Every structure is written in C-alpha cells, then in structure tokens.
Amino acid sequence: MPEKKEPLDLNALPPSAEEIRKQVIQRAKDEEQKQAKAKAIQEKKATAFAEDFLENHVSEEDVLAVRRRVANAIEAGKFEAMVYSFSSDLCTDSGRAINSGDKSWPETLQGKAKGFYDRYQKFAKPQGFKLKAMIISFPGGMPGDVGLFLNWGSEHV
C-alpha cells in the first residue's frame, strides 16, 4: 500500500544555504571515507595475495581452480582458458619481457607463477598443451596484471 505523504507546507522556510552546504560537504566527506576504506581493503588484499604468491607453493586448491577453469572453457566450446593471473609487479622485471613478447619471459616468473609454469612443463606440455603469458590490464598505461593462458587447440583451429 503506498505511503501517505504529508502535505507540503508552502509557507515553511526552506533549509538555509548554510545547512545545504554542510550537507553537501558531509556527503563528500562520507564518500571520501568510504573510498579510503575500500582502497585500504584492496591494498590489504593485494599485500596478502603477494605474500601468499611469493612464499607458498602451488596448492591442491590452486590446481583444482585451474582444472575448473579449463573444464568451464571446454564446456563453453573454447580451446583456451586464462588459468591464473597476478600483478606484473611480481615478475622480476615488472612484466616487461611478457609485454614485449620476449621468449625468455618464463625466467622472470617467481613464486606461484613459476610453480604453475614448472607444473605446465612437467604435466601439460608433454600432453600437447601450450602456455602463454599476456599483460591483461594497463592501468595508467603501464603493465598491470599478467594472465597465464592454457591452450589445447591444434595449430589449425
């Protein structure tokens, strides 16, 4: 049922310009605080990811996530899937070799990315899979995130 609206008192004074300015300023401050909190949360997540990335090995959970991504791509009729992504800052050269297509890009990997690459070399490459790395974002025109893509298509597809 619709709410009944109070009748508008056409003779009442509107809020003062000072009151409206204060409201606008308070809303701007609230939005600023909200964005600062969101940024702090993102930075905390990025730090935790980087620590896990650099200090831990590829886990069973990581391998299962890759397998799910591949299975989803197969289900969608695709021959390639992005199986992992990470900040280019986590490469020894900040992603320059990957961005320029240098064949030595695997040498710049470290942490879990190196672990995934080593697993690819041991398990997937002998089975005919291909792996490529690409910069997938360019914030501010600079290399951002790296994506590792596993491909199972033939040369003719």
N, CA, C and O of each residue as an XYZ file, in Angstrom:
628
protein
N       0.858     -1.166      0.000
C       0.000      0.000      0.000
C       0.904      1.228      0.000
O       1.853      1.276      0.783
N       0.642      2.238     -0.862
C       1.500      3.413     -0.936
C       1.419      4.223      0.355
O       0.382      4.328      1.010
N       2.604      4.796      0.681
C       2.669      5.643      1.877
C       1.936      6.942      1.617
O       1.936      7.474      0.506
N       1.303      7.443      2.686
C       0.647      8.746      2.565
C       1.704      9.811      2.774
O       2.486      9.740      3.721
N       1.728     10.780      1.906
C       2.687     11.861      2.017
C       2.076     12.977      2.836
O       0.893     13.301      2.728
N       2.940     13.551      3.664
C       2.496     14.715      4.440
C       2.251     15.849      3.455
O       2.980     15.989      2.472
N       1.238     16.651      3.710
C       1.027     17.781      2.806
C       2.192     18.764      2.926
O       2.710     19.000      4.017
N       2.586     19.320      1.816
C       3.694     20.265      1.763
C       3.233     21.611      2.297
O       2.227     22.164      1.853
N       3.984     22.122      3.253
C       3.675     23.449      3.804
C       4.378     24.470      2.933
O       5.585     24.682      3.055
N       3.634     25.088      2.071
C       4.202     26.042      1.134
C       4.698     27.306      1.810
O       5.420     28.088      1.191
N       4.333     27.527      3.056
C       4.756     28.727      3.772
C       5.974     28.489      4.670
O       6.503     29.430      5.260
N       6.428     27.207      4.775
C       7.589     26.902      5.609
C       8.856     27.372      4.903
O       8.941     27.348      3.676
N       9.830     27.796      5.689
C      11.098     28.230      5.130
C      11.902     27.019      4.663
O      11.915     25.993      5.343
N      12.566     27.119      3.528
C      13.433     26.016      3.095
C      14.685     26.001      3.976
O      14.949     26.958      4.704
N      15.444     24.922      3.908
C      16.695     24.906      4.670
C      17.575     26.066      4.205
O      17.491     26.511      3.060
N      18.413     26.540      5.112
C      19.280     27.666      4.758
C      20.386     27.195      3.815
O      20.691     26.005      3.748
N      20.969     28.117      3.108
C      22.090     27.815      2.229
C      23.227     27.191      3.037
O      23.900     26.279      2.557
N      23.443     27.676      4.257
C      24.490     27.140      5.135
C      24.207     25.672      5.468
O      25.123     24.850      5.445
N      22.957     25.333      5.775
C      22.596     23.954      6.086
C      22.819     23.055      4.867
O      23.314     21.936      5.000
N      22.459     23.537      3.702
C      22.637     22.751      2.473
C      24.123     22.555      2.185
O      24.540     21.461      1.805
N      24.934     23.621      2.366
C      26.388     23.497      2.162
C      26.961     22.440      3.105
O      27.783     21.621      2.693
N      26.533     22.454      4.359
C      27.024     21.484      5.335
C      26.660     20.051      4.913
O      27.467     19.131      5.052
N      25.435     19.877      4.397
C      25.012     18.549      3.949
C      25.881     18.065      2.781
O      26.317     16.915      2.742
N      26.118     18.971      1.840
C      26.919     18.602      0.668
C      28.349     18.262      1.096
O      28.924     17.279      0.627
N      28.915     19.070      1.978
C      30.274     18.824      2.470
C      30.328     17.501      3.233
O      31.276     16.732      3.066
N      29.326     17.227      4.065
C      29.307     15.976      4.835
C      29.189     14.774      3.908
O      29.847     13.757      4.127
N      28.362     14.879      2.878
C      28.238     13.766      1.928
C      29.559     13.520      1.214
O      29.944     12.371      0.996
N      30.256     14.595      0.849
C      31.558     14.450      0.189
C      32.555     13.784      1.132
O      33.313     12.910      0.710
N      32.564     14.185      2.409
C      33.454     13.566      3.390
C      33.120     12.089      3.576
O      34.016     11.247      3.641
N      31.838     11.783      3.661
C      31.412     10.387      3.826
C      31.874      9.544      2.640
O      32.357      8.426      2.824
N      31.729     10.070      1.433
C      32.135      9.350      0.224
C      33.651      9.162      0.206
O      34.144      8.096     -0.164
N      34.380     10.189      0.604
C      35.840     10.116      0.672
C      36.277      9.021      1.645
O      37.179      8.239      1.346
N      35.627      8.972      2.819
C      35.954      7.948      3.809
C      35.626      6.554      3.284
O      36.379      5.604      3.494
N      34.505      6.451      2.608
C      34.093      5.167      2.040
C      35.127      4.687      1.014
O      35.496      3.513      1.001
N      35.588      5.601      0.158
C      36.586      5.235     -0.846
C      37.927      4.901     -0.200
O      38.613      3.981     -0.646
N      38.304      5.628      0.833
C      39.562      5.352      1.531
C      39.517      3.965      2.180
O      40.502      3.228      2.138
N      38.382      3.614      2.777
C      38.237      2.283      3.379
C      38.323      1.195      2.318
O      38.982      0.175      2.517
N      37.652      1.418      1.187
C      37.685      0.437      0.101
C      39.107      0.275     -0.435
O      39.539     -0.841     -0.724
N      39.831      1.382     -0.565
C      41.210      1.323     -1.048
C      42.092      0.571     -0.057
O      42.935     -0.231     -0.460
N      41.903      0.826      1.234
C      42.690      0.135      2.261
C      42.427     -1.369      2.222
O      43.353     -2.167      2.369
N      41.173     -1.753      2.026
C      40.823     -3.173      1.936
C      41.493     -3.797      0.721
O      42.040     -4.897      0.812
N      41.455     -3.097     -0.429
C      42.088     -3.612     -1.648
C      43.592     -3.758     -1.464
O      44.180     -4.754     -1.885
N      44.215     -2.759     -0.830
C      45.660     -2.823     -0.596
C      46.012     -3.988      0.328
O      47.021     -4.664      0.130
N      45.177     -4.214      1.334
C      45.408     -5.320      2.261
C      45.294     -6.661      1.526
O      46.098     -7.568      1.742
N      44.281     -6.771      0.654
C      44.111     -7.997     -0.130
C      45.298     -8.208     -1.060
O      45.789     -9.328     -1.200
N      45.765     -7.126     -1.699
C      46.900     -7.223     -2.619
C      48.163     -7.660     -1.875
O      48.937     -8.474     -2.377
N      48.359     -7.119     -0.692
C      49.528     -7.491      0.115
C      49.450     -8.960      0.511
O      50.445     -9.680      0.425
N      48.281     -9.405      0.941
C      48.108    -10.806      1.334
C      48.326    -11.728      0.132
O      48.953    -12.780      0.256
N      47.804    -11.324     -1.035
C      47.990    -12.125     -2.249
C      49.471    -12.221     -2.581
O      49.975    -13.306     -2.872
N      50.174    -11.083     -2.539
C      51.598    -11.066     -2.871
C      52.398    -11.947     -1.916
O      53.290    -12.681     -2.341
N      52.079    -11.874     -0.631
C      52.780    -12.710      0.345
C      52.534    -14.187      0.054
O      53.473    -14.982      0.044
N      51.281    -14.555     -0.183
C      50.945    -15.948     -0.497
C      51.636    -16.363     -1.791
O      52.195    -17.456     -1.882
N      51.592    -15.487     -2.789
C      52.183    -15.738     -4.101
C      53.676    -16.033     -3.994
O      54.174    -16.976     -4.609
N      54.386    -15.226     -3.212
C      55.834    -15.338     -3.134
C      56.313    -16.391     -2.143
O      57.387    -16.964     -2.327
N      55.538    -16.655     -1.099
C      56.011    -17.518     -0.022
C      55.504    -18.956     -0.092
O      56.135    -19.858      0.458
N      54.380    -19.180     -0.757
C      53.781    -20.516     -0.749
C      53.903    -21.186     -2.110
O      54.101    -20.533     -3.134
N      53.782    -22.492     -2.090
C      53.819    -23.284     -3.319
C      52.411    -23.392     -3.893
O      51.428    -23.068     -3.228
N      52.333    -23.849     -5.128
C      51.038    -24.120     -5.755
C      50.360    -25.207     -4.932
O      50.906    -26.290     -4.726
N      49.153    -24.888     -4.467
C      48.436    -25.820     -3.594
C      47.487    -26.703     -4.400
O      47.256    -26.486     -5.589
N      46.959    -27.688     -3.723
C      45.945    -28.555     -4.334
C      44.741    -27.701     -4.759
O      44.162    -27.909     -5.825
N      44.384    -26.752     -3.916
C      43.266    -25.845     -4.230
C      43.551    -25.036     -5.499
O      42.658    -24.829     -6.320
N      44.804    -24.578     -5.656
C      45.188    -23.834     -6.864
C      45.052    -24.706     -8.107
O      44.533    -24.264     -9.132
N      45.521    -25.948     -8.008
C      45.438    -26.874     -9.140
C      43.977    -27.152     -9.484
O      43.610    -27.181    -10.659
N      43.142    -27.355     -8.461
C      41.721    -27.602     -8.709
C      41.054    -26.390     -9.366
O      40.181    -26.553    -10.218
N      41.455    -25.185     -8.978
C      40.899    -23.975     -9.594
C      41.265    -23.919    -11.076
O      40.429    -23.549    -11.900
N      42.490    -24.276    -11.424
C      42.904    -24.313    -12.832
C      42.064    -25.339    -13.587
O      41.583    -25.068    -14.687
N      41.894    -26.496    -13.003
C      41.112    -27.551    -13.667
C      39.656    -27.118    -13.872
O      39.049    -27.435    -14.895
N      39.099    -26.392    -12.895
C      37.725    -25.875    -13.054
C      37.647    -24.876    -14.199
O      36.703    -24.900    -14.990
N      38.639    -24.000    -14.285
C      38.639    -23.001    -15.369
C      38.740    -23.685    -16.732
O      38.055    -23.294    -17.677
N      39.577    -24.686    -16.830
C      39.705    -25.431    -18.082
C      38.389    -26.153    -18.394
O      37.914    -26.103    -19.529
N      37.807    -26.810    -17.419
C      36.540    -27.520    -17.636
C      35.437    -26.554    -18.074
O      34.646    -26.881    -18.959
N      35.380    -25.376    -17.467
C      34.378    -24.374    -17.855
C      34.605    -23.908    -19.289
O      33.644    -23.718    -20.035
N      35.863    -23.724    -19.683
C      36.162    -23.304    -21.056
C      35.772    -24.399    -22.045
O      35.209    -24.112    -23.101
N      36.069    -25.652    -21.705
C      35.697    -26.770    -22.573
C      34.186    -26.824    -22.722
O      33.667    -27.000    -23.824
N      33.487    -26.671    -21.606
C      32.015    -26.665    -21.626
C      31.476    -25.563    -22.526
O      30.438    -25.729    -23.168
N      32.178    -24.445    -22.572
C      31.760    -23.309    -23.409
C      32.255    -23.445    -24.850
O      32.028    -22.553    -25.667
N      32.926    -24.552    -25.168
C      33.388    -24.786    -26.530
C      34.646    -24.013    -26.889
O      34.888    -23.742    -28.065
N      35.442    -23.656    -25.904
C      36.659    -22.879    -26.159
C      37.883    -23.784    -26.151
O      37.859    -24.897    -25.626
N      38.952    -23.272    -26.750
C      40.214    -24.006    -26.822
C      41.304    -23.363    -25.972
O      42.476    -23.723    -26.073
N      40.905    -22.408    -25.134
C      41.878    -21.704    -24.310
C      41.185    -21.176    -23.068
O      39.998    -20.849    -23.089
N      41.949    -21.097    -21.981
C      41.406    -20.534    -20.746
C      42.512    -19.781    -20.016
O      43.664    -20.213    -19.980
N      42.133    -18.643    -19.437
C      43.060    -17.968    -18.547
C      42.994    -18.731    -17.228
O      41.952    -18.776    -16.575
N      44.108    -19.322    -16.851
C      44.105    -20.200    -15.692
C      44.664    -19.555    -14.431
O      44.482    -20.075    -13.330
N      45.353    -18.409    -14.591
C      45.923    -17.747    -13.418
C      46.233    -16.309    -13.793
O      46.574    -16.015    -14.938
N      46.114    -15.418    -12.823
C      46.514    -14.026    -13.055
C      47.173    -13.485    -11.792
O      46.903    -13.940    -10.681
N      48.036    -12.509    -11.994
C      48.788    -11.906    -10.897
C      49.344    -10.571    -11.372
O      49.388    -10.297    -12.571
N      49.761     -9.758    -10.439
C      50.305     -8.444    -10.764
C      51.652     -8.587    -11.470
O      52.483     -9.407    -11.081
N      51.856     -7.783    -12.505
C      53.142     -7.813    -13.206
C      54.280     -7.375    -12.288
O      55.441     -7.686    -12.551
N      53.959     -6.659    -11.220
C      54.978     -6.271    -10.244
C      55.625     -7.484     -9.590
O      56.708     -7.377     -9.016
N      54.969     -8.636     -9.673
C      55.502     -9.847     -9.067
C      56.450    -10.599    -10.002
O      56.974    -11.652     -9.637
N      56.672    -10.066    -11.199
C      57.709    -10.599    -12.082
C      59.007     -9.867    -11.750
O      58.978     -8.730    -11.280
N      60.130    -10.510    -11.992
C      61.409     -9.880    -11.656
C      61.666     -8.625    -12.474
O      62.454     -7.775    -12.059
N      61.013     -8.488    -13.640
C      61.207     -7.308    -14.491
C      59.931     -6.469    -14.612
O      59.800     -5.665    -15.535
N      58.997     -6.657    -13.684
C      57.699     -5.951    -13.685
C      56.891     -6.190    -14.959
O      56.098     -5.339    -15.362
N      57.089     -7.334    -15.586
C      56.283     -7.725    -16.739
C      56.800     -7.260    -18.090
O      56.115     -7.444    -19.096
N      57.991     -6.662    -18.147
C      58.490     -6.135    -19.425
C      58.702     -7.234    -20.466
O      58.345     -7.052    -21.630
N      59.273     -8.362    -20.070
C      59.521     -9.440    -21.031
C      58.208     -9.992    -21.580
O      58.101    -10.287    -22.771
N      57.228    -10.128    -20.723
C      55.918    -10.620    -21.174
C      55.291     -9.615    -22.119
O      54.778     -9.990    -23.173
N      55.326     -8.352    -21.758
C      54.710     -7.312    -22.574
C      55.370     -7.194    -23.943
O      54.695     -6.902    -24.930
N      56.671     -7.415    -24.014
C      57.386     -7.268    -25.287
C      57.441     -8.564    -26.088
O      57.969     -8.579    -27.201
N      56.902     -9.656    -25.536
C      56.905    -10.930    -26.250
C      58.267    -11.616    -26.250
O      58.527    -12.474    -27.094
N      59.124    -11.252    -25.327
C      60.447    -11.861    -25.215
C      60.292    -13.342    -24.891
O      59.550    -13.706    -23.978
N      60.985    -14.191    -25.632
C      60.873    -15.640    -25.417
C      61.399    -16.081    -24.054
O      61.107    -17.191    -23.610
N      62.166    -15.232    -23.391
C      62.715    -15.599    -22.082
C      61.788    -15.194    -20.934
O      62.212    -15.192    -19.779
N      60.532    -14.851    -21.229
C      59.600    -14.403    -20.186
C      59.477    -15.389    -19.019
O      59.315    -14.949    -17.881
N      59.549    -16.716    -19.259
C      59.408    -17.612    -18.101
C      60.489    -17.396    -17.030
O      60.268    -17.685    -15.854
N      61.651    -16.890    -17.443
C      62.733    -16.656    -16.488
C      62.399    -15.523    -15.513
O      63.041    -15.406    -14.469
N      61.419    -14.699    -15.833
C      61.048    -13.569    -14.968
C      60.001    -13.947    -13.937
O      59.675    -13.154    -13.053
N      59.473    -15.166    -14.051
C      58.442    -15.609    -13.116
C      59.058    -15.969    -11.773
O      60.203    -16.412    -11.687
N      58.275    -15.768    -10.744
C      58.686    -16.186     -9.415
C      57.447    -16.623     -8.643
O      56.323    -16.432     -9.107
N      57.650    -17.201     -7.479
C      56.536    -17.607     -6.634
C      55.630    -18.615     -7.309
O      56.082    -19.521     -8.009
N      54.337    -18.433     -7.078
C      53.364    -19.391     -7.611
C      53.339    -19.408     -9.135
O      53.084    -20.452     -9.735
N      53.602    -18.266     -9.770
C      53.618    -18.239    -11.240
C      54.701    -19.185    -11.757
O      54.480    -19.919    -12.721
N      55.858    -19.167    -11.124
C      56.924    -20.094    -11.508
C      56.492    -21.533    -11.223
O      56.770    -22.443    -12.004
N      55.815    -21.723    -10.105
C      55.308    -23.051     -9.782
C      54.320    -23.555    -10.826
O      54.377    -24.717    -11.229
N      53.410    -22.677    -11.265
C      52.471    -23.063    -12.326
C      53.214    -23.373    -13.621
O      52.886    -24.337    -14.312
N      54.218    -22.553    -13.950
C      54.985    -22.780    -15.172
C      55.718    -24.125    -15.093
O      55.730    -24.887    -16.060
N      56.320    -24.408    -13.953
C      57.023    -25.685    -13.782
C      56.055    -26.861    -13.904
O      56.385    -27.880    -14.511
N      54.854    -26.721    -13.324
C      53.833    -27.776    -13.444
C      53.424    -27.954    -14.912
O      53.243    -29.076    -15.385
N      53.281    -26.828    -15.623
C      52.952    -26.891    -17.048
C      54.033    -27.686    -17.795
O      53.723    -28.582    -18.581
N      55.298    -27.349    -17.539
C      56.409    -28.019    -18.225
C      56.391    -29.530    -17.946
O      56.648    -30.339    -18.837
N      56.087    -29.888    -16.710
C      56.132    -31.293    -16.301
C      54.902    -32.094    -16.749
O      55.030    -33.228    -17.212
N      53.710    -31.495    -16.608
C      52.482    -32.262    -16.827
C      51.727    -31.917    -18.110
O      51.248    -32.819    -18.798
N      51.612    -30.644    -18.443
C      50.732    -30.238    -19.543
C      51.430    -30.182    -20.901
O      50.868    -30.625    -21.902
N      52.628    -29.651    -20.943
C      53.335    -29.529    -22.226
C      53.526    -30.883    -22.902
O      53.294    -30.996    -24.106
N      53.947    -31.929    -22.154
C      54.085    -33.238    -22.804
C      52.762    -33.784    -23.347
O      52.761    -34.668    -24.203
N      51.649    -33.266    -22.858
C      50.332    -33.705    -23.317
C      49.828    -32.855    -24.484
O      48.697    -33.038    -24.935
N      50.656    -31.926    -24.978
C      50.297    -31.131    -26.149
C      49.688    -29.772    -25.847
O      49.267    -29.073    -26.769
N      49.632    -29.384    -24.589
C      49.099    -28.070    -24.231
C      50.155    -26.997    -24.498
O      51.354    -27.276    -24.526
N      49.684    -25.777    -24.690
C      50.568    -24.624    -24.835
C      50.225    -23.634    -23.732
O      49.083    -23.564    -23.277
N      51.223    -22.873    -23.311
C      51.027    -21.857    -22.284
C      51.569    -20.537    -22.799
O      52.671    -20.475    -23.345
N      50.789    -19.490    -22.623
C      51.281    -18.162    -22.966
C      50.953    -17.212    -21.826
O      50.014    -17.423    -21.059
N      51.749    -16.169    -21.741
C      51.533    -15.129    -20.743
C      51.272    -13.829    -21.486
O      51.921    -13.533    -22.489
N      50.318    -13.059    -20.986
C      49.988    -11.772    -21.590
C      49.694    -10.760    -20.495
O      49.195    -11.109    -19.425
N      50.009     -9.502    -20.777
C      49.584     -8.437    -19.888
C      48.111     -8.211    -20.209
O      47.754     -7.970    -21.363
N      47.254     -8.289    -19.193
C      45.810     -8.210    -19.439
C      45.194     -6.897    -18.975
O      44.000     -6.667    -19.171
N      46.005     -6.027    -18.356
C      45.495     -4.706    -17.975
C      46.651     -3.715    -18.011
O      47.810     -4.066    -17.787
N      46.301     -2.474    -18.298
C      47.298     -1.410    -18.404
C      46.840     -0.170    -17.638
O      46.513      0.843    -18.255
N      46.812     -0.233    -16.309
C      46.400      0.951    -15.548
C      47.422      2.079    -15.723
O      48.623      1.882    -15.536
N      46.931      3.236    -16.075
C      47.825      4.369    -16.277
C      48.799      4.154    -17.421
O      49.840      4.808    -17.478
N      48.474      3.242    -18.339
C      49.340      2.976    -19.479
C      50.516      2.054    -19.174
O      51.338      1.786    -20.050
N      50.599      1.571    -17.945
C      51.699      0.690    -17.544
C      51.180     -0.747    -17.388
O      50.003     -0.953    -17.090
N      52.070     -1.749    -17.593
C      51.623     -3.131    -17.405
C      51.028     -3.334    -16.013
O      51.625     -2.949    -15.007
N      49.850     -3.940    -15.973
C      49.164     -4.190    -14.708
C      49.210     -5.660    -14.355
O      50.183     -6.130    -13.763
N      48.170     -6.388    -14.711
C      48.098     -7.809    -14.370
C      48.568     -8.669    -15.532
O      48.441     -8.302    -16.700
N      49.114     -9.823    -15.175
C      49.535    -10.837    -16.136
C      48.508    -11.951    -16.093
O      48.046    -12.339    -15.020
N      48.154    -12.460    -17.251
C      47.301    -13.640    -17.328
C      48.093    -14.788    -17.927
O      48.795    -14.614    -18.923
N      47.981    -15.960    -17.321
C      48.559    -17.176    -17.898
C      47.425    -17.930    -18.576
O      46.408    -18.237    -17.953
N      47.609    -18.224    -19.859
C      46.577    -18.856    -20.674
C      47.035    -20.231    -21.120
O      48.113    -20.383    -21.696
N      46.213    -21.227    -20.852
C      46.478    -22.593    -21.276
C      45.638    -22.854    -22.527
O      44.443    -22.563    -22.558
N      46.284    -23.407    -23.556
C      45.628    -23.629    -24.845
C      45.751    -25.098    -25.208
O      46.810    -25.703    -25.044
N      44.637    -25.677    -25.713
C      44.630    -27.083    -26.123
C      44.125    -27.238    -27.547
O      43.795    -28.345    -27.973
N      44.061    -26.137    -28.287
C      43.645    -26.189    -29.694
C      44.794    -26.643    -30.565
O      45.962    -26.531    -30.192
N      44.442    -27.162    -31.741
C      45.501    -27.560    -32.687
C      45.988    -26.310    -33.412
O      45.384    -25.243    -33.301
N      47.048    -26.447    -34.130
C      47.603    -25.331    -34.901
C      46.614    -24.864    -35.962
O      46.680    -23.718    -36.406
N      45.704    -25.732    -36.371
C      44.788    -25.448    -37.485
C      43.444    -24.900    -37.035
O      42.612    -24.559    -37.875
N      43.212    -24.807    -35.728
C      41.916    -24.344    -35.237
C      41.913    -22.847    -35.111
O      40.907    -22.263    -34.710
